[in-house]
Amino acid sequence: MDKKQLIMDYWKDVAEQNANRLKGYFTPSALVMWHNTNECFTVDEFITANCEYPGSWRGEVERIETAGDTIITATRVWSAEDGSSFHALSFFEFENDKVRLLNE
């Protein structure tokens, strides 16, 4: 499995707020950590937070690196309505080709 392509597809689905596809990237017990707000999400909580966030969003992976079994991305996400722009630095850890831990 090409994990870099998997992560590129993941970010496309995040920007499109595609709840059905997002769940398939994670192990059932995966956790998503947002360190800047000190939040920890289950997969379902993360999908709800992402997919119910207001507005229309776009995204572009600006850099992708691997370190052992970890994929690191620097991604720019911006609002299609007002152009506000944000960056996410993400560390994906895998188990059996699924994300088991995502630190952002």
N, C-alpha and C positions, 0 to 999 in steps of 0.2 A: 504494500500500500504506500502511495506517495503522500506522506503526511503534510508536506508543504502545500500540495494541491487541496488536500482536505481542509487545511486552515484557510486557504484562499476562498474556498466554497463556503466555509463557516462565516467568514466576514461578509460575504455577499448576502447570506441569509440573515445575518444580524441587521445589516442596513435595510433589508427589505422587510424586516420584522416578521419573518416567516416562522411562526411558532411550530408548525408541523415538522418542518425540516430540522429546526434547531435541536429538538429533543434527541434526534438520532446521532448527534455528535458526542454525546456524553454517556458515561456509565450510569447505571441507576442511582448509585450512591455518590455521584460527583458533587463537588462543592465549587462555588465561585466566590472568590474573595475580592472585595473592593476595599483596598487598604486606605484610600484617601478618605473614605467615609466610615471606615471600621465596620463594614457590613459583610455578612457571610450568608450566601444564598444556596438553597438546594437547587437542583436543575429546574424544577417547576417554578420556584420563586424567581429565579433569574429570567426565565422565559417570560413570565408575567411582567416583571420590571422592564424588560427590553421591549416587548411587543405592545404594551399598553402605554409606553412613553409617547406623549403627544407629538404630532408633527410627522413630516416626511423627511427621511434621512438618507444620506448617501455616505459611502465609505470607500477608502482606498488604503490598501496595505502599502506603506512606504518602504518598509524594510522587514525582512524575515531572516532569522538566523536559527541554527540548530546547535544544541549543546547536549550531546548524549541523546536521551529520549525526551528532551524538552525542546519545544519550539517557542521562539520568542518573536513577537511581532511589535512593530511600531505602526499604528494605524491612525489615519486622520478620518474623523467622522464630522460631517457638516449638515446643517439644516438646509433642506431644499427650499424652504420658505424665506428665511432671513439671512442665510449665509453664515450664521455663527458656526465656529469651527472648534473642534476639540481633538486632542490626541489621547490615544490609549496605548499604554505599554503593557503587553500581555505575555504571561508565561504559561504555556500549556504543557501539562504533564499527562502522559498516556498510560493506559492499561488495555491491552488487547485491542489496539487501534481505536480506542475511544478516549475522550478526555476524562480524566479522573479528578483533576484539580486545575483550576484556572485562577491565577493570581493576576489581578489588574491594579 
